[in-house]
């Protein structure tokens, strides 16, 4: 399926969970705080802005935000929160679409770069970020660490979340670095609903090489938005890449 088919009206509706999940204050507030700091008083561009989970509170903090987004239903939900004059959005793919102007910060949150399913597209995403940034500008990526260490020989699936009424598991194809996330929701009946999304997983070292190809250097890598140290046991990371500043 094409990405615009995956992120349809139903996906956009399920994405917004005000006050809980990704929208919980303990998740969202540190994200916005850190991005506002990294913007350094300049303009920010969000790749795959979605329904505005991060962009809306970041704009409310006084950071001018523009977005790039492929999904029209996602943009529709964003427009219920903020108008075009507040958060302009360019319709298109984050690897190729161009937004007007220059920015001090480009960011990609919550594993979204893995929605690009080839290495070439992911490298193009880095280059697209670089073309939008001022000298010394930063590209920030939040991404999960592939959990291949949990895979015994010949096993292809890992359960990564389980709560009452919800189970999430990933199935891996280690030859192509492809993974499909399966989200099962159920109640006391015998029926369940399944929602699936494909991804291409990226190791931190490969991500750093992609950055290098686009002219970036790694400025910092932390385990989360609170800047906790990144360790061998971290399940995700926030990586900050920077372009060279003018002499």
C-alpha positions in Angstrom: 0.0 0.0 0.0 1.1 3.6 -0.6 1.7 5.8 2.4 -1.3 8.0 1.6 -3.5 4.9 1.7 -2.1 3.8 5.0 -2.6 7.1 6.7 -6.3 7.4 5.7 -9.2 9.0 7.6 -9.5 6.1 10.0 -5.8 6.3 10.9 -6.0 10.0 11.4 -9.0 9.6 13.7 -7.2 7.0 15.8 -4.0 9.0 15.9 -5.4 11.8 18.2 -5.7 10.6 21.8 -5.8 13.9 23.8 -4.2 13.6 27.2 -3.1 10.0 26.9 -0.5 7.9 24.9 1.7 10.2 22.8 -0.4 13.2 23.8 0.2 12.6 27.6 1.9 15.7 29.2 4.8 13.6 30.4 5.5 12.6 26.8 4.6 15.8 24.9 5.9 18.5 27.2 9.6 17.4 27.2 9.4 17.0 23.4 8.2 20.6 22.9 10.6 21.9 25.5 13.6 20.4 23.7 12.5 21.4 20.2 11.9 25.0 21.3 15.4 25.0 22.7 17.0 23.5 19.6 15.1 26.0 17.3 17.2 28.7 18.9 14.7 31.5 18.3 14.3 30.6 14.6 11.8 28.9 12.4 11.0 25.1 12.5 9.9 22.7 9.8 8.2 19.4 10.8 8.5 16.6 8.3 5.3 14.4 8.4 3.5 16.9 10.6 0.4 14.7 10.9 -2.4 16.1 13.0 -0.2 18.6 14.7 0.5 16.7 18.0 3.9 18.5 18.3 3.5 21.4 16.0 0.5 23.0 17.7 2.0 23.3 21.2 5.4 24.2 19.7 3.7 27.1 17.8 2.0 28.1 21.0 5.4 28.4 22.5 6.2 31.1 20.0 8.2 29.0 17.5 7.0 29.6 13.9 6.3 26.1 12.5 5.7 25.0 8.9 4.8 21.4 8.0 5.1 18.9 5.2 2.5 16.1 5.2 1.4 13.5 2.7 -2.0 12.6 4.3 -4.9 14.9 3.6 -7.0 13.4 6.4 -4.1 14.1 8.8 -4.0 17.7 7.6 -7.8 18.0 8.0 -7.5 17.2 11.7 -4.6 19.6 12.0 -6.8 22.3 10.5 -9.4 21.8 13.2 -6.7 22.9 15.7 -4.7 25.6 13.7 -5.3 27.5 10.5 -3.0 27.8 7.5 -1.9 31.3 8.7 -0.7 29.8 12.0 0.9 26.6 10.7 1.3 26.4 6.9 1.5 22.9 5.5 3.0 21.8 2.2 1.3 18.7 0.8 3.9 16.1 -0.3 6.5 13.5 0.6 9.0 14.4 3.3 11.9 13.1 1.2 11.1 15.4 -1.8 8.6 18.2 -1.0 10.0 21.7 -0.6 8.7 24.3 1.9 9.4 28.0 1.3 12.1 29.8 3.2 14.9 28.7 5.5 14.8 27.1 9.0 17.0 26.7 12.0 15.4 23.4 12.8 13.9 20.5 10.9 12.5 17.6 12.9 11.0 14.2 12.6 9.3 12.6 15.6 8.1 9.2 16.8 9.8 6.9 14.3 8.4 8.6 11.2 11.5 8.4 9.1 11.0 4.6 9.1 7.8 5.1 7.0 10.2 5.6 4.1 10.6 2.0 2.9 14.0 2.2 1.1 17.4 3.3 2.1 17.5 5.7 -0.9 14.4 7.5 0.3 15.7 7.8 3.8 19.0 9.3 2.5 16.9 11.7 0.4 15.0 12.7 3.5 18.3 13.8 5.1 19.2 15.7 2.0 15.8 17.4 1.9 16.3 18.5 5.5 19.7 19.9 4.7 18.4 22.0 1.8 15.9 23.7 4.1 18.3 24.6 6.9 20.4 27.7 7.5 24.1 27.2 8.1 24.5 25.6 11.6 20.9 24.4 11.4 19.8 21.2 13.1 17.9 18.1 12.0 16.4 16.1 14.9 15.1 12.5 14.6 13.3 10.5 17.2 13.6 6.8 16.3 13.3 3.4 17.9 16.1 0.9 18.2 15.4 -2.4 16.3 14.8 -5.1 18.9 16.5 -7.9 17.0 18.2 -9.1 20.1 14.8 -10.3 21.3 14.5 -12.6 18.3 15.5 -16.2 18.9 16.8 -18.2 15.9 14.0 -18.7 13.3 11.5 -16.4 15.1 10.2 -13.5 13.2 8.0 -11.6 15.6 8.5 -9.6 18.8 5.7 -8.4 21.1 6.7 -4.9 22.1 3.6 -3.7 24.0 0.8 -5.5 25.8 -2.0 -4.0 27.9 -5.6 -5.0 28.6 -7.4 -4.7 25.2 -4.3 -4.0 23.2 -1.3 -6.0 21.9 1.4 -4.7 19.5 3.9 -6.9 17.8 6.5 -6.4 15.0 7.4 -9.0 12.4 10.9 -8.6 11.0 12.5 -9.4 7.6 16.1 -9.1 8.4 17.3 -9.4 4.8 15.5 -6.2 3.7 15.4 -4.4 7.1 11.7 -4.3 6.8 9.3 -4.6 9.7 5.5 -4.6 9.9 3.9 -3.3 13.1 0.7 -5.1 14.0 -1.8 -3.4 16.4 -4.5 -5.6 17.8 -7.4 -4.1 19.8 -10.0 -6.2 21.4 -12.7 -6.3 24.1 -14.6 -9.1 25.9 -16.0 -10.4 22.7 -14.3 -12.9 20.4 -13.6 -10.3 17.8 -10.5 -8.1 17.4 -9.4 -5.3 15.0 -6.0 -5.2 13.3 -4.1 -2.2 12.0 -0.8 -2.7 10.3 2.0 -0.3 9.2 5.2 -1.2 7.2 8.5 0.3 8.1 12.2 0.1 7.2 14.2 0.0 10.4 17.5 1.8 10.8 20.4 1.2 13.2 21.9 4.4 14.8 25.2 3.8 13.0 23.4 3.6 9.6 21.5 6.8 10.5 24.8 8.6 11.2 26.1 7.6 7.8 23.0 8.9 6.1 23.5 12.2 8.0 27.2 12.3 6.8 26.1 11.8 3.2 23.9 14.9 3.5 26.6 17.0 5.1 25.6 16.7 8.8 27.5 15.7 11.9 26.1 14.1 15.0 25.8 16.8 17.7 24.1 14.6 20.4 22.2 11.4 21.0 20.1 10.8 24.0 17.6 8.1 25.1 14.6 10.5 25.1 13.6 14.1 25.0 14.6 14.7 28.6 18.2 14.1 27.5 18.7 10.9 29.5 21.9 9.1 28.5 21.7 6.8 25.5 22.9 3.3 26.4 23.1 -0.2 25.0 19.8 -0.9 26.7 17.9 2.1 25.3 14.8 1.3 23.2 14.8 4.6 21.3 16.9 7.7 20.8 16.7 11.4 19.9 19.5 12.2 17.6 20.5 15.8 16.8 22.4 16.4 13.6 23.9 19.8 12.6 25.1 21.4 9.5 28.4 23.3 9.5 28.1 26.9 10.4 29.4 29.7 8.2 33.0 30.8 9.0 
